[in-house]
């Protein structure tokens, strides 16, 4: 983020996405909700695309902080040895990450889905969204490679898709909210099919 004002605008935009959806996110609404003088958000992000890009950049930053243990070596022990202990550690780490997205990070998850849907209609946002997503997919591939996956790229995509499906179903779908133990069990079963 460039400045405290940019963070305030982006954080307010995230909150508006959660509360009002994409249609409720306007420059004027951000000014009002953030307690800024009229025109402040437009001065920072002139167009709607610029506002969405600023919001996505901030959301990516916040999610990267949440996943910092995964992204910065927290998975080293999980992929160390093939076998039940490594698989258990990896399943626990992934279950905790998903649980965090469904509980304390639920608002971020909802905002991300709002932006993901908007990115399907805005190629400039899609490119940014895809680059941001790679930051979270690459560690999955690396961890599965270290754990002995025979096809870590494919398995990494499947692991991320599994997590995304669980989160979408819990947040926006018709599914029930999974318990932490359900997440652990599902991830163990998935990983047993991927790892020797």
Secondary structure by P-SEA (a helix, b strand, c coil): cccaaaaaaaaaaaaaaaccccccccaaaaaaaacccccccccccccaaaaaaaaaaaaaaaaaaaaccccccccccccccccaaaaaaaaaaaaaaaaaaaccaaaaaaaaaaaaaaaaacaaaaaaaaaaaaaaaaaaaaaaaaaccccaaaaaaaaaaaaaaaaaaacccccccccaaaaaaaaaaaaaaccc
